[in-house]
Amino acid sequence: MQTPQVRRRQVFRLAMPAVSELVLNTLVGLVDILLVGQMSMATIAVLGYGVAPALAATGLAGEMFWTMSLLFMAIGTGCTALVARATGAKDPETANTALRQGLLMGLLSAALMSVVAIGFAESVMQVYRSEALVSELGAQFIRILGYSFFPTAIMMIGMASLRGAGDTRTPLMIMIVVNLVNVAISYVLISGGPGIAPMGVEGAAIGAATARTVGGLITFVLLLRGRAGLWLKLQFAFNRDMIQRIVRVGWPFAGEQMVFQGALILFIGMINQLGTAAYAAHNLVIRIESLAFLPGWGYGIAASALVGQALGAKNPDEANAATYEALKQTSLMMVILGGLMALFPQPLLAFFVHDAEVIAAGIIPLQIAGAFQIAMGANFVLSGALRGAGDTRWPLYTKVISTWGLRLPITFIVLLSGGGLVGVWIAMGADFCSQAILAYVRFRQGKWRTMQV
């Protein structure tokens, strides 16, 4: 067992690059929201649509992009757990086999997602039941992103494998480049420049797609050269046993996210009935909140890697201690960030958008979001630890119980009674608090200590 001081430094050293990477990953979408939200009247006149529909379309397309990336995330979850176990057991051959097979699976999944995004963008966006203009703009966005699914798969699965190997710095460096590319291209294309007509939502999509393509290429080259004990060999034979192991760990995560995204589609459909301004405010609060909960997510990644490595080294007590250290550190951060959201909602919203109606609609929801950040952080860390141990089914059950059993029914009742966007965010708070409690109960039971992956 490590001393508490050594463990504290190890958790912090592993978590901070992961948090920074997630901040940068989120900024890819947040920068687009910021630039779209600051469009001038001259730009709006050229484009023929205003800030509210542009914000709503960008947000909805972003949600759909992540929904369509579920397979990459599921494969990445399997690779993280298997690479972490192999790293802890000092078995580089197994770690590299997991990486190679994960990437092959990712590329096949990318082919399917590209066909759906490019060929059926309009139908895909109609599931949100938004206004016609919002659906049309969102379809333009998702169709352009469809051309970047192959490099996105390489980037997401490659970085997940690196995290499993204990390398959270390389993904951070990759995301710095991705963000620089996105900002440079989106800034010019959204509002136009010398000799370049404003492209609005399409410009944001081109910036995001180009940035993710660059990130995928960098990830591919680094893995070919070798990084953190991982070395990608260009061997295209499928390894049935390894694929089955990745699927066994990853499919519950895919099921978890499908359950959640299915609920989210219904949830967003309900919010869209409140109007475009209300959804634009909701999306903006989500984007601001997404920056606040990233420490929890980052510490969850650290917990996943540390638990996997400790179990690979046959040391479950160290896995337990590392998880609680991660929980302690993230709770402090989440309290501070949640407090800022609760105390300064108007300035935070006004930083991203000038639309008074959108700002007014988002103030109380942002304060409510700040109040439950500590619960979100706890859920991320404990669920991350469970996934690192290979217990990926429990988070799936949690989503069914909490999101479908609490969030959707409460939202439906709230909207029927005229509770509006404020009531919607109260329903979300109940959902996240429930998830945190269920994750804690499962972790305390200790069944994760004997999981096989």
C-alpha positions in Angstrom: 0.0 0.0 0.0 1.2 3.5 -0.8 1.4 6.2 1.9 -1.5 8.8 1.9 0.9 11.5 0.7 2.2 9.5 -2.2 -1.3 8.4 -3.2 -2.6 12.0 -3.0 0.2 13.2 -5.4 -0.4 10.3 -7.7 -4.1 10.9 -8.0 -3.6 14.6 -8.5 -0.9 14.1 -11.1 -3.0 11.7 -13.1 -6.3 13.6 -12.7 -5.2 17.1 -13.6 -4.1 16.4 -17.2 -7.3 14.4 -17.6 -9.3 17.4 -16.3 -7.5 19.8 -18.6 -8.0 17.5 -21.6 -11.7 17.3 -20.9 -11.9 21.1 -20.5 -10.3 21.4 -24.0 -12.5 18.7 -25.4 -15.6 20.6 -24.1 -14.2 23.9 -25.4 -14.4 22.5 -29.0 -18.2 22.8 -28.6 -18.2 25.7 -26.2 -16.1 27.9 -28.5 -18.6 27.3 -31.3 -21.4 28.3 -28.9 -19.5 31.4 -27.9 -18.7 32.5 -31.4 -22.2 31.8 -32.7 -23.7 33.6 -29.6 -21.6 36.7 -30.5 -22.7 37.1 -34.1 -23.2 40.7 -35.1 -26.3 42.1 -36.7 -24.5 42.4 -40.0 -23.6 38.7 -39.9 -27.2 37.8 -39.0 -28.5 39.9 -41.9 -26.3 38.0 -44.3 -27.1 34.6 -42.9 -30.9 35.1 -42.6 -31.2 33.7 -39.1 -30.6 35.0 -35.6 -28.6 33.9 -32.5 -31.3 31.9 -30.8 -31.9 29.3 -33.6 -28.2 29.2 -34.3 -27.4 28.4 -30.7 -30.2 25.8 -30.5 -29.1 24.1 -33.7 -25.4 24.0 -32.7 -26.4 22.6 -29.3 -28.7 19.9 -30.8 -26.2 18.9 -33.4 -23.5 18.6 -30.6 -25.9 16.3 -28.7 -26.5 14.2 -31.8 -22.8 14.0 -32.5 -22.0 12.5 -29.1 -25.0 10.2 -29.4 -23.6 8.9 -32.7 -20.1 8.5 -31.1 -21.4 6.1 -28.4 -19.8 3.1 -30.1 -16.4 4.9 -30.0 -16.9 5.6 -26.3 -18.0 2.1 -25.5 -15.0 0.6 -27.2 -12.8 3.2 -25.5 -14.2 2.1 -22.1 -13.3 -1.5 -22.8 -9.8 -0.5 -24.0 -9.2 1.6 -20.9 -10.1 -1.2 -18.5 -8.1 -3.9 -20.4 -5.0 -1.7 -21.0 -5.0 -0.6 -17.3 -5.2 -4.2 -16.1 -2.5 -5.3 -18.5 -0.3 -2.3 -17.5 -0.7 -3.2 -13.8 0.2 -6.8 -14.6 3.2 -5.7 -16.7 1.8 -7.4 -19.8 2.5 -5.0 -22.7 1.5 -7.6 -25.4 -2.1 -7.8 -24.1 -2.3 -4.0 -23.8 -1.2 -3.5 -27.4 -3.5 -6.2 -28.6 -6.4 -4.4 -26.9 -5.4 -1.1 -28.5 -5.1 -2.6 -32.0 -8.4 -4.5 -31.8 -10.2 -1.5 -30.3 -9.1 0.7 -33.2 -10.2 -1.9 -35.8 -13.7 -2.0 -34.2 -13.7 1.8 -34.0 -13.1 2.2 -37.7 -15.9 -0.2 -38.6 -18.2 1.7 -36.4 -17.1 5.0 -38.0 -18.0 3.7 -41.4 -21.6 3.1 -40.2 -21.9 6.4 -38.4 -20.5 8.3 -41.4 -23.2 6.9 -43.7 -25.9 7.8 -41.2 -24.7 11.3 -40.6 -24.0 12.2 -44.3 -26.9 10.4 -45.9 -29.7 10.9 -43.3 -28.9 14.1 -41.4 -32.3 15.6 -41.8 -34.1 12.5 -40.5 -31.7 12.2 -37.6 -32.2 15.8 -36.4 -36.0 15.5 -36.6 -36.0 13.3 -33.5 -35.7 16.4 -31.4 -38.9 17.9 -32.6 -37.4 21.4 -32.8 -38.6 24.2 -35.1 -38.0 23.7 -38.8 -35.1 26.2 -39.1 -33.3 24.7 -36.1 -33.6 21.2 -37.6 -32.4 22.4 -40.9 -29.3 24.2 -39.4 -28.6 21.2 -37.1 -28.7 18.9 -40.2 -26.1 21.0 -41.9 -23.9 20.8 -38.9 -24.1 17.0 -38.4 -23.7 16.3 -42.1 -20.3 18.1 -42.1 -19.2 16.4 -38.8 -20.0 13.1 -40.5 -16.9 13.4 -42.6 -14.7 13.4 -39.5 -16.0 10.2 -37.8 -13.0 8.1 -38.9 -10.3 10.3 -37.3 -12.7 11.0 -34.3 -12.8 7.2 -33.7 -9.0 7.0 -33.8 -8.6 9.9 -31.4 -11.2 8.8 -28.9 -10.2 5.1 -28.7 -6.5 6.0 -28.9 -6.7 8.5 -26.1 -8.8 6.1 -23.9 -6.1 3.5 -24.3 -3.4 5.9 -23.3 -5.3 6.9 -20.2 -5.5 3.2 -19.3 -1.8 3.0 -19.6 -1.5 5.9 -17.1 -0.7 8.6 -19.7 -3.1 11.5 -19.3 -0.6 14.1 -20.6 -0.5 13.0 -24.2 -4.3 13.3 -24.7 -4.0 16.7 -23.1 -1.4 17.8 -25.7 -3.6 16.5 -28.5 -6.6 18.4 -27.3 -4.6 21.6 -27.1 -3.9 21.3 -30.8 -7.5 20.4 -31.6 -8.7 23.5 -29.8 -6.3 25.8 -31.5 -7.3 24.5 -34.9 -11.0 24.8 -34.1 -10.7 28.3 -32.8 -8.7 29.5 -35.8 -11.0 28.1 -38.4 -14.4 28.7 -36.6 -13.5 32.3 -35.8 -12.9 33.1 -39.5 -15.7 31.1 -40.9 -18.6 31.8 -38.5 -18.6 35.6 -39.0 -16.5 35.8 -42.1 -13.3 37.7 -42.8 -11.5 39.4 -45.7 -12.8 37.8 -48.8 -14.8 35.2 -46.8 -18.5 35.4 -46.5 -20.1 34.6 -43.1 -21.0 30.9 -42.8 -22.6 30.8 -39.3 -23.5 27.3 -38.2 -21.8 25.7 -41.2 -18.6 27.5 -40.4 -18.7 26.2 -36.8 -19.2 22.7 -38.1 -16.2 22.9 -40.6 -14.0 24.2 -37.7 -15.0 21.3 -35.4 -14.7 18.6 -38.1 -11.3 19.9 -39.2 -10.0 20.1 -35.6 -11.1 16.5 -34.8 -9.5 15.3 -38.1 -6.2 16.8 -37.1 -6.5 15.3 -33.6 -7.1 11.8 -35.1 -4.1 12.1 -37.3 -1.8 13.2 -34.5 -3.1 10.3 -32.3 -2.5 7.8 -35.1 1.1 9.0 -35.7 2.0 9.0 -32.0 0.7 5.5 -31.5 2.6 4.3 -34.5 5.8 5.7 -33.0 5.0 4.3 -29.5 3.7 6.0 -26.4 3.4 5.0 -22.7 4.2 1.3 -23.6 1.6 1.3 -26.4 2.8 0.7 -29.9 0.4 0.4 -32.8 1.4 -2.2 -35.4 -0.5 -2.1 -38.7 -1.9 -5.6 -38.5 -5.4 -5.9 -39.6 -6.3 -9.5 -38.4 -9.1 -9.7 -36.0 -8.5 -11.3 -32.6 -11.8 -12.9 -31.6 -10.9 -13.4 -27.9 -9.8 -9.8 -27.4 -12.8 -8.4 -29.3 -15.1 -10.4 -27.0 -13.3 -9.0 -23.9 -13.6 -5.4 -25.1 -17.3 -6.0 -25.9 -17.9 -7.6 -22.6 -16.6 -4.6 -20.7 -17.7 -2.0 -23.2 -21.2 -3.0 -24.2 -22.9 -2.1 -20.8 -21.4 1.4 -21.3 -23.0 1.5 -24.7 -26.2 0.3 -23.2 -25.9 2.9 -20.4 -25.4 5.7 -22.9 -28.2 4.5 -25.2 -30.6 4.4 -22.3 -29.5 7.9 -21.3 -29.5 9.3 -24.9 -32.9 7.8 -25.5 -34.2 9.6 -22.4 -32.4 12.7 -23.5 -34.1 12.8 -26.9 -37.5 12.7 -25.1 -36.2 15.2 -22.5 -35.1 17.7 -25.2 -38.3 17.2 -27.1 -40.2 18.3 -23.9 -38.0 21.4 -23.5 -38.3 22.3 -27.1 -42.1 22.8 -26.4 -41.1 25.8 -24.3 -39.7 27.5 -27.4 -36.4 28.2 -29.1 -35.2 30.8 -26.5 -35.9 28.4 -23.7 -33.9 25.6 -25.3 -31.1 28.0 -26.2 -30.9 29.0 -22.5 -31.0 25.3 -21.5 -28.2 24.5 -23.9 -26.1 27.4 -22.7 -26.5 26.4 -19.0 -25.5 22.8 -20.0 -22.4 24.2 -21.7 -21.4 26.3 -18.7 -22.2 23.4 -16.3 -20.1 21.0 -18.5 -17.0 23.0 -17.6 -17.9 22.9 -13.9 -18.4 19.1 -13.7 -15.2 18.3 -15.7 -13.1 17.9 -12.5 -15.4 15.1 -11.5 -15.2 13.6 -14.9 -11.4 13.9 -14.9 -11.0 12.4 -11.5 -13.3 9.6 -12.7 -10.9 8.9 -15.5 -8.0 8.8 -13.0 -10.0 6.5 -10.7 -10.7 4.2 -13.6 -7.0 3.9 -14.5 -5.8 3.6 -10.9 -8.4 1.0 -10.0 -7.7 -1.1 -13.1 -3.9 -1.0 -12.5 -4.2 -1.8 -8.8 -6.5 -4.8 -9.6 -4.1 -5.9 -12.3 -1.3 -5.8 -9.6 -3.7 -7.9 -7.3 -4.0 -5.0 -4.8 -7.7 -4.2 -4.3 -7.1 -2.2 -1.1 -5.0 0.3 -3.0 -7.8 0.6 -5.6 -10.2 1.4 -2.8 -7.9 4.0 -1.2 -7.2 5.7 -4.5 -10.9 6.0 -5.2 -11.7 7.7 -1.9 -8.7 10.0 -2.4 -10.1 11.0 -5.9 -13.5 11.5 -4.3 -12.1 13.8 -1.6 -10.2 15.9 -4.1 -13.0 16.3 -6.6 -15.6 17.1 -4.0 -13.5 20.2 -2.9 -13.3 21.4 -6.5 -17.0 20.8 -7.3 -18.1 22.8 -4.2 -16.0 25.8 -5.4 -17.2 25.6 -9.0 -20.8 25.0 -8.0 -20.6 28.0 -5.7 -19.5 30.3 -8.6 -22.4 29.1 -10.7 -24.9 29.7 -7.9 -23.5 33.2 -7.0 -22.7 34.7 -10.4 -25.2 33.2 -13.0 -25.9 36.4 -14.9 -22.2 37.3 -15.7 -21.5 33.8 -16.7 -24.4 33.6 -19.1 -23.7 37.1 -20.5 -20.2 36.1 -21.3 -21.5 33.7 -24.0 -24.5 35.5 -25.4 -26.0 39.0 -25.6 -29.6 37.9 -26.0 -31.5 39.2 -23.0 -34.3 36.7 -23.2 -31.9 33.8 -23.3 -29.9 35.2 -20.3 -33.1 35.8 -18.2 -34.3 32.2 -18.9 -31.0 30.7 -17.8 -30.3 32.4 -14.5 -32.2 30.2 -12.0 -31.4 27.0 -13.9 -27.7 27.8 -13.7 -28.0 28.4 -9.9 -29.8 25.1 -9.5 -27.1 23.4 -11.6 -24.5 24.8 -9.2 -26.2 23.3 -6.2 -25.9 19.7 -7.4 -22.3 19.7 -8.7 -20.9 17.8 -5.8 -23.4 15.0 -6.5 -22.3 14.9 -10.1 -18.6 14.8 -9.1 -19.2 11.9 -6.7 -21.1 9.9 -9.3 -18.3 10.4 -11.9 -15.6 9.2 -9.6 -17.4 6.2 -8.2 -18.8 5.2 -11.6 -15.3 5.6 -13.1 -13.8 3.4 -10.4 -16.5 0.7 -11.1 -15.8 0.9 -14.8 -12.0 0.6 -14.2 -12.7 -2.6 -12.3 -14.8 -3.9 -15.2 -18.2 -3.4 -13.4 -19.8 -1.5 -16.3 -23.3 -2.9 -15.8 -24.2 -1.1 -12.7 -24.0 2.4 -14.3 -26.4 1.0 -16.9 -28.9 0.0 -14.2 -28.4 3.4 -12.6 -29.4 5.2 -15.7 -32.6 3.1 -16.1 -33.6 3.7 -12.5 -32.7 7.3 -12.2 -33.0 9.0 -15.6 -36.1 7.0 -16.8 -37.6 6.6 -13.3 -37.1 10.1 -12.0 -36.0 12.7 -14.5 -38.5 12.0 -17.3 -41.6 11.6 -15.1 -40.8 14.7 -13.0 -40.1 16.7 -16.1 -43.4 15.6 -17.6 -45.3 16.6 -14.5 -43.4 19.9 -14.1 -44.2 21.0 -17.6 -47.8 20.0 -17.4 -48.1 22.2 -14.2 -46.3 25.1 -15.9 -43.0 24.8 -14.0 -41.0 25.7 -17.1 -37.3 25.5 -17.4 -36.7 25.9 -13.6 -38.7 22.8 -13.0 -36.8 20.9 -15.6 -33.5 21.6 -13.9 -35.0 20.5 -10.5 -35.8 17.2 -12.2 -32.2 17.0 -13.5 -30.9 17.6 -10.0 -33.0 14.8 -8.6 -31.6 12.5 -11.3 -28.0 13.3 -10.6 -28.3 13.0 -6.8 -30.0 9.6 -7.2 -27.1 8.4 -9.5 -24.5 9.4 -6.9 -26.3 7.5 -4.1 -26.7 4.4 -6.3 -23.0 4.5 -7.3 -21.9 4.9 -3.7 -24.0 1.9 -2.6 -22.6 -0.3 -5.3 -19.0 0.7 -4.6 -19.4 0.1 -0.8 -20.7 -3.4 -1.5 -17.2 -4.3 -2.8 -18.2 -6.7 -5.6 -15.9 -4.8 -8.0 -12.9 -6.3 -6.1 -13.3 -9.7 -7.8 -14.4 -8.6 -11.2 -12.8 -10.4 -14.2 -12.3 -8.6 -17.5 
